[in-house]
Amino acid sequence: MSNQDSIPQLLRDFVSLKFCTKKRNNLKRKIIQELEAQKAYFFDTNYTTFSIRHVGSYKEFIVPKNKRGHLAKFRGKKVRAIYLFSKNRKVGFAIQDLTNLSR
């Protein structure tokens, strides 16, 4: 597991590439590989949550103690929700646990 948090910079680079190109696809693949290496939790849903509206956007927050559903296992922890994809009315997210991640 990497001690450095490279995800925010990778996401900024991803968002700066406006069109779907090979470079952007490779960068998205790299982001997903980095998240998998950090044991992020991936899920997709039918609706937009976390007030995130654009692919490549993210939001950091502390999960409430009474949270249910996909985030229940992160209760009381600081996490980063990352909007990864949108396809056929499905929205894909990754949840990265930031509790033990040094910056």
Backbone torsions as a table, in degrees:
resi	resn	phi	psi	omega
1	MET	NA	135.3	-179.5
2	SER	-77.3	135.9	176.6
3	ASN	-80.1	-26.9	179.1
4	GLN	-84.5	141.9	178.4
5	ASP	-95.4	96.7	-177.2
6	SER	-92.6	-8.4	-174.4
7	ILE	-59.7	-48.2	-179.5
8	PRO	-56.6	-41.5	179.6
9	GLN	-67.8	-40.9	177.7
10	LEU	-62.1	-39.5	178.8
11	LEU	-67.6	-38.9	176.6
12	ARG	-62.8	-42.2	177.8
13	ASP	-62.8	-41.2	179.9
14	PHE	-62.0	-47.3	-177.8
15	VAL	-66.6	-31.7	-179.0
16	SER	-67.6	-22.1	176.1
17	LEU	-87.6	104.9	-170.3
18	LYS	-74.8	-31.2	-174.2
19	PHE	-108.5	152.6	180.0
20	CYS	-73.4	101.2	-179.1
21	THR	-123.3	172.7	177.9
22	LYS	-61.4	-39.4	179.5
23	LYS	-62.7	-43.2	-179.9
24	ARG	-66.6	-41.4	177.7
25	ASN	-62.9	-41.1	178.4
26	ASN	-65.5	-38.0	178.3
27	LEU	-66.9	-40.2	177.0
28	LYS	-62.8	-41.7	177.5
29	ARG	-61.2	-40.5	179.1
30	LYS	-65.5	-39.9	177.8
31	ILE	-61.5	-46.1	-179.3
32	ILE	-64.8	-40.4	177.9
33	GLN	-63.1	-41.2	178.6
34	GLU	-64.8	-42.2	177.8
35	LEU	-64.7	-39.8	177.1
36	GLU	-63.6	-39.6	178.4
37	ALA	-64.1	-29.9	178.6
38	GLN	-92.3	10.3	177.5
39	LYS	58.3	44.5	176.3
40	ALA	-69.9	157.8	178.8
41	TYR	-100.5	125.8	-177.5
42	PHE	-109.7	139.3	174.2
43	PHE	-157.2	160.9	173.6
44	ASP	-128.1	157.4	-174.6
45	THR	-144.4	170.8	-178.3
46	ASN	-88.7	-5.8	-174.3
47	TYR	-139.3	165.3	179.0
48	THR	-86.6	128.3	178.3
49	THR	-123.9	176.0	176.5
50	PHE	64.1	9.8	-179.0
51	SER	57.5	33.2	177.6
52	ILE	-107.7	127.0	-171.9
53	ARG	-115.1	-10.7	-174.1
54	HIS	-128.8	140.4	176.8
55	VAL	-59.3	133.0	-178.4
56	GLY	95.7	-8.3	178.7
57	SER	-84.0	157.1	177.1
58	TYR	-147.0	164.7	179.5
59	LYS	-143.8	133.1	178.0
60	GLU	-104.5	137.2	-179.4
61	PHE	-162.1	165.3	174.6
62	ILE	-97.2	126.7	-177.7
63	VAL	-72.3	127.7	179.2
64	PRO	-60.1	150.2	-178.3
65	LYS	-63.7	-24.1	-177.5
66	ASN	-99.0	12.1	-176.3
67	LYS	-67.2	140.0	178.6
68	ARG	-120.5	174.0	177.0
69	GLY	81.9	-143.2	-174.8
70	HIS	-59.1	-31.0	-175.1
71	LEU	-93.6	2.0	-176.1
72	ALA	-56.4	-38.0	-177.9
73	LYS	-72.6	-7.8	179.7
74	PHE	-107.2	15.5	-177.8
75	ARG	-53.2	129.5	177.5
76	GLY	78.2	0.9	-178.6
77	LYS	-104.1	153.2	173.3
78	LYS	-84.6	127.7	-178.3
79	VAL	-131.4	165.9	172.9
80	ARG	-121.9	120.8	175.1
81	ALA	-95.3	124.7	-176.3
82	ILE	-118.8	125.8	178.5
83	TYR	-81.7	110.3	-174.1
84	LEU	-96.8	-39.9	-177.9
85	PHE	-156.8	163.8	175.1
86	SER	-142.6	121.0	-178.0
87	LYS	-156.4	130.1	177.4
88	ASN	49.6	51.4	179.2
89	ARG	65.6	10.1	175.6
90	LYS	-103.4	140.6	178.0
91	VAL	-120.1	124.9	-177.4
92	GLY	-103.2	133.2	-180.0
93	PHE	-125.6	155.3	167.5
94	ALA	-123.0	138.8	176.3
95	ILE	-112.6	118.6	-178.8
96	GLN	-107.2	124.3	178.2
97	ASP	-77.6	119.7	-177.6
98	LEU	-99.7	0.8	-174.1
99	THR	-56.1	-47.4	-175.9
100	ASN	-105.1	11.8	-176.7
101	LEU	-91.3	121.7	177.6
102	SER	-86.7	145.0	-178.2
103	ARG	-104.3	NA	NA
